[in-house]
Amino acid sequence: MPKLDVDYVREQFPAFRDPLSSKWSFFENAGGSYVPTSVIERLNHFMTSTKVQPYAEFDTSAIAGENMDKATNFFAEMINAGNDEIIIGGSTTMNMYVLSNAMRSLLSPGDEVIVTNQDHEANVGAWRRLADHGMIVKEWQINNDTAELEIDDLKALLSKKTKIVAVTHCSNIVGSINDLKSIAELVHQYDAYIIGDGVSYAPHGFPDVKNLDVDFYAFSLYKTYGPHLGLLYGKKEILNRLPNQNHEFLEGDVPYTLNPGGPNHEELSCLVGVYEYFMNLFEHHYPGENPSIREKIHKVNELIAEHEKEIANPLLDYLTNRSDIKLIGKKTITDKDRAPTIAFTMNNKSSKELSSELVKHGIATRNDNFYAWRCLMALGIDVDDGVVRTSMVHYNSLEDVEKLINALKKI
């Protein structure tokens, strides 16, 4: 396997040449990633040439519709889904609330819904509100010492009344990658639905939803090098059973039935640029090869995983060996069991103070609870001050990490 060409990667992102943004070592990727040139060009083309209502016969309208369809079709192939199994809406939170409201029709009072306290609130709040309609909500709690979800604890919660289990694929605080495929297999033994939140997983490798065998899977496209949109995958046979959440005349027009108001046209269109970026990344590293789109994504995922391990482990090692720093989550990345989303606190400083000091040293980071406040409460961390989170993706470099470590040494 070749080594990820980080110089080539960074050349694709104008932020690294921009006078304002290039001065920062960017460690706020879990909040939203930079976008490559291909995305910016697609957005500019749409707004310049095809900013009309799509799907009419005149060429600018027809081209607008074609590019919107391409975006959906390409992303479906990238995650191994059907074109009619993809909903692209305003955000993951919005998609989850629409889905929760639709799935209410499949439930009865007394049915049980399991959520976790490791998740971002997007995959918690929408399901907890089902309690207002008579459903019983149970919480799969983390181990307060390790911050991990343990499968035996889920087994103790599952019952013949379980109908939904909502769980994160990767924690945006702990960084741990949960074995979603095994969790899905267990949940299906109880004839329940499994809903995976991939917001903190997808930036590090687009999932194969068929391989995971999840019923639903969501992630945020603005964290995967695109515009501020959210993608929701759902198995077609389940989508077909859900009541329409859209205009009355769209009854039966799946998956638009779960996308009230429809997608943002210009942002949807520029998702083609995300696809182009990943295809170019494959071609740069594997010239002359031409497997399926999904296989290309798989190979790029492998390149990214190896690079992220290489840049994250020195930081994890440094933080682990600082007696005044409390690292949350695993101390090293071994076999794709952790994302380079690294959160910590310091004994003698508030997270706000520590974050401010890092910013003074050219480190773009922040302190917060990052909407995973239930997780921080379980760990005994002040949810207002939160943690400092340093989140990396594949365009980060060892030089970024060295700069961060040197900044920490001065604090």
C-alpha positions in Angstrom: 0.0 0.0 0.0 1.4 3.5 -0.9 1.8 6.2 1.7 -0.6 9.1 1.7 0.9 12.0 -0.2 0.0 14.8 2.3 1.6 17.5 0.1 -0.7 16.5 -2.7 -3.7 16.4 -0.4 -3.0 19.9 1.0 -2.6 21.3 -2.5 -6.2 20.5 -3.1 -7.4 22.7 -0.2 -7.2 26.5 -0.8 -7.4 27.1 3.0 -3.7 26.1 3.2 -2.8 28.9 0.8 -5.2 31.6 2.0 -3.5 34.4 4.0 -6.1 34.3 6.7 -6.5 30.5 7.3 -3.0 29.3 6.4 -1.5 30.8 9.5 -3.3 28.2 11.7 -2.6 24.6 12.5 -6.2 23.5 12.2 -7.4 21.1 14.9 -11.1 21.9 14.8 -12.0 19.5 12.1 -14.6 17.6 14.1 -16.6 20.9 14.1 -16.3 21.1 10.3 -13.6 20.4 7.7 -12.1 22.5 5.0 -13.3 22.0 1.5 -11.2 21.2 -1.6 -11.1 23.3 -4.8 -13.4 20.9 -6.6 -16.2 21.7 -4.2 -15.7 25.5 -4.4 -15.6 25.3 -8.2 -18.8 23.2 -8.3 -20.6 25.7 -6.0 -19.3 28.7 -8.1 -20.5 27.0 -11.3 -24.0 26.4 -9.9 -24.4 29.9 -8.6 -23.0 31.5 -11.7 -24.6 29.4 -14.5 -27.4 27.2 -13.1 -29.0 29.1 -10.3 -32.5 28.3 -11.5 -35.2 25.9 -10.4 -34.0 22.5 -11.6 -35.5 19.8 -13.9 -37.1 22.1 -16.5 -36.3 21.6 -20.3 -34.1 24.6 -20.8 -30.4 23.8 -20.5 -29.4 25.7 -17.3 -32.3 24.1 -15.4 -31.6 20.6 -16.9 -27.9 20.8 -16.0 -28.8 21.9 -12.4 -31.0 18.9 -12.0 -28.4 16.6 -13.5 -25.7 17.8 -11.1 -28.1 17.4 -8.1 -28.8 13.8 -9.2 -25.2 13.1 -9.7 -24.4 14.1 -6.2 -26.9 11.8 -4.7 -26.0 8.9 -7.0 -22.2 9.3 -6.4 -22.6 9.4 -2.6 -24.9 6.3 -2.8 -22.1 4.4 -4.6 -19.5 5.8 -2.2 -21.2 4.3 0.8 -22.6 1.2 -1.0 -26.3 2.3 -0.9 -29.1 2.5 -3.4 -29.9 5.8 -5.0 -33.4 5.6 -3.5 -31.9 5.0 0.0 -30.3 8.4 0.4 -31.8 11.5 1.9 -29.7 14.7 1.9 -31.2 17.2 4.2 -30.2 20.3 6.2 -28.3 18.6 9.0 -27.9 15.4 10.9 -30.0 16.8 13.7 -32.8 17.7 11.3 -32.6 14.3 9.6 -32.9 12.5 12.9 -35.9 14.4 14.1 -37.7 13.8 10.8 -36.8 10.1 11.0 -37.9 9.8 14.7 -41.3 11.4 13.9 -41.8 9.0 11.0 -40.7 5.9 13.0 -43.3 6.7 15.7 -45.8 5.1 13.4 -44.0 1.7 13.8 -44.1 1.9 17.6 -46.7 1.4 20.3 -46.8 2.7 23.9 -44.6 0.5 26.1 -42.1 -0.2 23.3 -38.5 0.4 24.3 -35.9 2.7 22.8 -32.2 2.5 23.7 -30.0 5.5 23.5 -26.4 6.0 24.8 -24.8 8.7 26.9 -21.7 8.7 24.7 -23.6 10.1 21.7 -23.8 13.6 20.3 -27.3 15.0 21.2 -28.4 14.7 17.5 -28.7 10.9 18.0 -30.2 11.2 21.5 -32.8 14.0 21.8 -34.9 12.9 18.8 -35.3 9.4 20.3 -35.8 10.5 23.9 -38.8 12.6 22.8 -40.6 9.4 21.9 -41.2 9.0 25.6 -43.8 11.8 25.2 -45.8 9.2 23.2 -45.6 6.4 25.7 -42.4 4.7 24.6 -39.9 3.7 27.3 -36.4 5.1 26.9 -33.4 3.2 28.3 -29.8 4.5 28.4 -26.8 2.5 27.5 -24.2 4.1 29.7 -20.5 4.3 29.3 -18.0 2.8 31.7 -17.2 5.9 33.7 -13.5 4.9 34.1 -12.8 4.2 30.4 -15.6 6.3 28.8 -16.3 3.3 26.6 -19.6 1.6 25.7 -19.4 -2.1 26.7 -21.5 -4.7 24.7 -22.5 -6.6 27.8 -24.3 -3.5 29.1 -26.3 -3.4 25.9 -27.2 -7.1 26.2 -28.6 -6.4 29.7 -30.9 -3.7 28.3 -32.2 -5.5 25.3 -35.6 -7.2 25.6 -38.5 -8.5 23.4 -39.9 -4.9 23.8 -36.8 -3.3 22.3 -37.7 -1.6 19.0 -34.9 1.0 18.4 -31.2 1.2 19.4 -29.5 4.5 18.5 -25.7 4.4 18.9 -22.7 6.4 17.7 -20.3 4.7 15.3 -17.5 7.0 16.8 -17.7 9.3 19.7 -17.0 13.0 19.1 -15.4 13.2 22.6 -14.0 9.8 23.4 -12.8 9.1 19.9 -13.5 5.4 20.2 -14.9 3.6 17.1 -17.6 1.3 18.3 -18.1 -2.1 16.6 -21.3 -1.1 14.8 -21.5 -4.2 12.7 -21.5 -6.4 15.8 -24.0 -4.1 17.6 -26.3 -4.3 14.6 -26.1 -8.1 14.5 -27.1 -8.2 18.2 -29.9 -5.7 17.8 -31.4 -7.6 14.9 -31.6 -10.7 17.0 -34.4 -8.8 18.9 -36.0 -7.7 15.6 -35.2 -4.1 16.5 -34.0 -1.3 14.3 -30.4 0.0 14.6 -29.6 3.6 13.9 -26.0 4.6 13.6 -24.6 8.1 14.0 -21.5 8.3 11.7 -20.9 12.1 12.1 -17.5 11.5 13.8 -16.7 8.4 11.8 -17.2 9.4 8.1 -14.5 12.1 8.0 -12.0 9.3 8.5 -13.4 6.8 6.0 -16.8 6.6 4.3 -18.7 3.6 5.6 -20.0 0.6 3.7 -23.6 0.6 5.0 -24.5 -2.7 3.6 -21.5 -4.4 5.3 -22.5 -2.8 8.6 -26.1 -3.9 8.1 -27.5 -0.9 9.8 -31.1 0.1 9.2 -30.3 3.8 9.2 -27.0 5.7 9.2 -26.4 9.5 9.3 -23.4 11.8 8.9 -22.7 15.5 8.3 -21.4 16.4 4.9 -19.8 19.6 6.1 -17.5 17.4 8.2 -16.6 15.3 5.2 -15.1 18.1 3.1 -18.4 19.5 1.7 -21.1 22.1 2.4 -23.4 22.3 5.5 -25.8 19.3 4.7 -26.6 16.0 6.4 -26.9 12.6 4.7 -29.2 10.0 6.0 -29.2 6.4 4.7 -32.1 4.1 5.2 -32.9 0.6 4.0 -35.4 0.8 1.2 -37.8 -1.8 2.6 -38.0 0.3 5.9 -38.3 3.7 4.1 -41.2 2.3 2.1 -43.1 1.6 5.4 -42.6 5.1 6.9 -45.4 7.7 6.6 -44.8 10.8 4.4 -43.2 13.7 6.2 -43.3 15.9 3.1 -46.0 17.6 1.0 -49.1 15.6 0.6 -48.7 15.3 -3.2 -45.3 13.5 -2.6 -47.0 10.6 -0.9 -45.1 7.4 -1.9 -42.2 9.3 -3.5 -39.5 7.7 -1.4 -37.0 8.9 -0.2 -38.4 12.5 -0.7 -41.0 11.6 1.8 -38.4 12.0 4.5 -36.9 15.2 3.2 -39.5 18.0 3.9 -38.6 21.1 1.9 -36.1 19.2 -0.1 -32.3 19.7 -0.3 -30.4 23.0 -0.7 -29.9 22.9 -4.5 -26.5 24.7 -4.7 -25.0 22.8 -1.8 -26.3 19.4 -3.1 -24.8 20.1 -6.5 -21.4 20.9 -5.1 -21.2 17.5 -3.4 -20.1 16.3 -6.8 -16.9 18.1 -5.9 -16.4 15.9 -2.9 -16.7 12.8 -5.0 -14.3 14.2 -7.6 -11.8 14.9 -4.8 -11.8 11.4 -3.6 -11.6 9.9 -7.1 -8.6 12.2 -7.8 -7.1 11.1 -4.5 -7.4 7.4 -5.6 -6.0 8.1 -9.1 -3.0 9.9 -7.6 -2.1 7.0 -5.4 -3.2 4.1 -7.6 -2.5 5.3 -11.2 -3.8 2.9 -13.9 -6.2 1.1 -11.6 -10.0 1.3 -12.2 -12.0 -0.7 -9.7 -15.6 0.1 -8.6 -16.3 3.4 -6.9 -16.8 1.7 -3.6 -13.5 -0.2 -3.9 -11.7 3.1 -4.7 -13.2 4.6 -1.5 -12.1 1.5 0.5 -8.5 1.9 -0.7 -8.5 5.6 0.1 -10.0 4.8 3.5 -7.0 2.6 4.1 -4.5 5.3 3.1 -6.3 7.8 5.4 -6.4 5.4 8.4 -2.7 4.7 8.2 -1.8 8.4 7.9 -4.1 9.4 10.8 -2.6 6.8 13.0 0.9 8.1 12.2 0.0 11.6 13.2 -2.3 10.9 16.1 -0.2 8.5 18.1 2.7 10.9 18.9 0.1 13.4 20.3 -1.6 10.6 22.3 1.7 9.5 23.6 2.6 13.0 24.7 -0.7 13.6 26.4 -0.6 10.2 28.2 2.8 11.0 29.7 1.8 14.5 31.0 0.8 13.9 34.6 -1.2 17.1 34.7 -3.3 16.2 31.7 -6.3 13.9 31.7 -6.7 12.2 28.3 -10.2 10.9 27.5 -10.4 7.6 25.6 -7.8 5.2 24.3 -4.1 6.0 24.7 -3.2 4.8 21.2 -4.6 4.0 17.8 -4.0 0.3 17.0 -6.4 -1.3 14.5 -8.8 1.4 13.5 -10.3 1.4 17.0 -9.9 5.2 17.5 -10.3 8.3 15.5 -7.8 11.2 15.7 -10.4 13.1 17.7 -8.6 13.7 20.9 -10.1 15.4 24.0 -8.4 16.2 27.3 -8.5 18.4 30.4 -5.6 19.9 32.4 -5.4 19.9 36.2 -4.3 23.4 36.9 -6.2 25.2 34.1 -9.8 25.4 33.0 -10.4 24.1 29.5 -11.3 27.6 28.4 -7.9 28.9 29.7 -6.0 26.0 28.0 -7.8 26.5 24.7 -7.1 30.2 24.8 -3.4 29.6 25.4 -3.2 27.2 22.5 -4.9 29.7 20.2 -2.2 32.2 21.1 0.3 29.7 19.8 -1.4 29.3 16.4 -3.4 26.3 17.2 -7.0 26.4 16.0 -9.0 24.5 18.7 -11.7 25.2 21.2 -13.2 24.1 24.5 -16.8 22.9 24.7 -19.1 20.0 25.5 -19.5 19.6 21.8 -23.2 18.6 22.3 -22.1 15.4 24.0 -22.9 16.8 27.4 -24.3 13.6 28.8 -21.0 11.9 28.2 -19.1 14.7 30.1 -21.6 14.6 32.9 -20.9 10.8 33.3 -17.2 11.6 33.4 -17.6 14.2 36.0 -16.5 17.1 33.7 -18.0 20.6 33.9 -20.3 20.7 30.9 -19.9 24.5 30.6 -16.1 24.5 30.6 -16.0 21.2 28.7 -12.9 19.7 27.3 -10.2 20.8 24.9 -10.6 18.9 21.7 -7.9 18.6 19.1 -9.4 16.8 16.1 -7.4 15.9 13.0 -8.2 14.5 9.5 -6.0 13.3 6.7 -4.8 16.8 5.6 -3.2 17.4 8.9 0.5 16.8 9.1 3.2 15.7 11.5 4.3 19.3 11.5 0.9 20.3 12.8 1.2 17.8 15.6 4.8 19.0 16.5 3.5 22.6 16.6 0.7 21.5 19.0 3.0 19.5 21.3 5.5 22.4 21.4 2.7 24.7 22.4 1.6 22.4 25.1 5.1 22.2 26.5 5.0 26.0 27.0 1.8 25.8 29.0 
